[in-house]
């Protein structure tokens, strides 16, 4: 089986990125976790949640992070939840949540943990700005994989290359455990 790895851009490619006007690289960690349907890739998402927020006050922001931890824990146990990825773009905080269906996401939204978080947000204004949107894919293509042995194309999920039988690695089905902090 191939060993999936991360390769950052080399110096020549960093130089190309550096030529992009307004390019930002924010040295704050990405937060990501899977739910009960975390074995699915992006092709399994029937709904994508987009969250955005900004912050101006350390104490209020800690209340935000507390609610994030509570709501993320609840999401990680909710049927139909695939995964969430949160990251910063400068001072803008983004999160993308992937759900099997709009109905699954709406069911979570109506749950007690999420309702309590929203009530606290409106009561204490722990965010400076807040946006939430739920989107359905207009067009979802299959996720392609190219065999590292023979180069044949297949569509995920697949366990072996249809052309040569080589084992195929799927980043969403590999149980690698948590990444060290």
C-alpha positions in Angstrom: 0.0 0.0 0.0 1.3 3.5 -0.8 2.4 5.6 2.2 0.4 8.8 2.1 2.6 11.8 3.1 2.6 15.6 3.2 5.1 17.5 1.0 5.2 21.3 1.5 6.0 23.5 -1.5 9.7 23.6 -2.3 11.6 27.0 -2.6 10.7 27.4 -6.3 7.0 26.9 -5.7 7.1 29.1 -2.6 8.5 31.8 -4.8 5.5 31.3 -7.2 3.1 31.6 -4.3 5.0 34.8 -3.1 4.1 36.4 -6.4 0.3 36.2 -5.7 -0.9 39.6 -4.5 -2.3 39.5 -1.0 -1.1 36.0 -0.3 -1.4 35.1 3.5 0.1 32.2 5.4 -1.2 32.1 9.0 1.0 30.2 11.5 -2.0 29.0 13.6 -2.9 25.3 13.7 -5.7 23.6 11.7 -8.3 21.9 13.9 -9.9 18.9 12.3 -11.9 15.9 13.5 -14.1 13.2 12.1 -17.6 12.0 13.0 -19.3 8.7 12.8 -19.2 8.9 9.0 -15.5 10.0 8.9 -14.6 7.1 6.6 -16.3 9.0 3.8 -14.5 11.3 1.5 -15.8 14.6 0.2 -17.9 12.8 -2.4 -20.1 11.5 0.5 -21.1 15.0 1.6 -24.6 16.1 0.7 -24.2 19.3 2.7 -21.4 21.6 3.5 -21.6 24.0 6.4 -19.5 27.2 6.2 -18.8 29.1 9.4 -16.8 32.4 9.7 -16.0 34.5 12.7 -13.7 37.2 13.9 -12.7 38.2 17.4 -11.6 41.3 19.3 -11.6 40.4 23.0 -9.5 37.6 24.6 -11.9 36.9 27.5 -15.0 36.7 25.2 -13.1 34.6 22.7 -12.3 32.0 25.4 -16.0 31.6 25.9 -16.2 31.1 22.1 -13.5 28.4 22.2 -15.3 26.7 25.1 -18.5 26.5 23.1 -16.5 25.3 20.0 -15.1 22.4 22.1 -18.6 21.4 23.4 -20.3 21.7 20.0 -17.5 19.9 18.2 -17.7 17.0 20.7 -21.4 16.7 20.1 -21.0 16.9 16.3 -18.3 14.2 16.5 -21.0 11.8 17.9 -23.8 12.8 15.6 -25.0 10.4 12.9 -24.5 11.9 9.4 -21.5 14.0 10.5 -18.5 13.4 8.3 -15.8 15.9 9.4 -15.0 19.5 10.3 -11.9 21.4 9.4 -11.2 24.8 11.1 -8.4 27.2 10.1 -7.4 30.8 10.2 -6.9 33.1 7.2 -5.1 36.0 8.9 -7.6 37.2 11.6 -10.6 35.5 9.9 -11.5 32.1 11.5 -13.2 29.6 9.1 -14.7 26.2 9.6 -16.0 23.8 7.0 -18.3 21.0 8.2 -19.2 18.1 5.9 -22.5 16.2 6.5 -24.1 13.3 4.6 -27.3 15.4 4.2 -28.9 18.7 4.8 -31.4 16.9 7.1 -28.5 15.5 9.2 -27.0 19.0 9.6 -30.4 20.5 10.4 -31.1 17.8 13.1 -27.8 18.7 14.8 -28.6 22.4 14.6 -31.9 21.8 16.4 -30.1 19.8 19.2 -29.7 21.0 22.7 -25.9 21.5 22.6 -26.1 23.7 19.5 -29.1 25.6 20.8 -27.2 26.3 24.1 -24.1 27.5 22.2 -26.2 29.9 20.1 -28.0 31.2 23.2 -24.7 32.0 24.9 -23.3 33.6 21.7 -26.3 36.0 21.5 -26.2 36.6 25.2 -22.5 37.4 25.6 -21.5 38.4 22.0 -18.4 36.1 22.3 -17.7 36.7 18.6 -17.1 40.0 16.9 -18.6 38.8 13.6 -20.4 35.5 12.9 -21.6 33.8 9.7 -23.1 30.3 9.2 -24.4 28.9 6.0 -25.4 25.4 4.9 -24.9 24.5 1.2 -25.9 21.6 -0.9 -23.5 20.5 -3.7 -24.7 21.6 -7.2 -22.5 19.1 -8.9 -20.3 16.5 -7.2 -17.8 14.6 -9.2 -16.3 11.3 -8.2 -13.0 11.4 -6.3 -10.4 10.0 -8.6 -7.3 8.0 -7.6 -4.3 7.2 -9.8 -2.5 3.9 -9.0 1.0 4.6 -7.8 2.1 1.4 -9.5 0.5 1.5 -13.0 -1.1 5.0 -13.2 -4.6 3.6 -13.9 -7.5 5.9 -12.8 -10.2 4.6 -10.5 -13.0 6.2 -8.5 -13.0 6.2 -4.7 -13.9 4.3 -2.7 -11.9 1.4 -4.0 -9.6 -1.1 -2.3 -7.5 -2.2 -5.2 -6.5 -0.9 -8.6 -8.8 -2.3 -11.2 -6.0 -2.6 -13.7 -3.1 -4.2 -11.8 -4.6 -5.2 -8.4 -2.3 -2.9 -6.4 -3.7 -1.9 -3.0 -5.1 1.6 -2.9 -4.8 3.8 0.2 -7.7 6.0 1.1 -6.9 8.8 3.5 -10.4 8.7 4.9 -10.3 5.0 5.8 -6.8 4.9 7.3 -7.0 5.0 11.1 -3.8 6.9 11.8 -4.8 8.3 15.2 -4.4 11.8 16.4 -1.6 14.0 15.1 0.9 15.1 17.9 0.5 18.7 19.0 
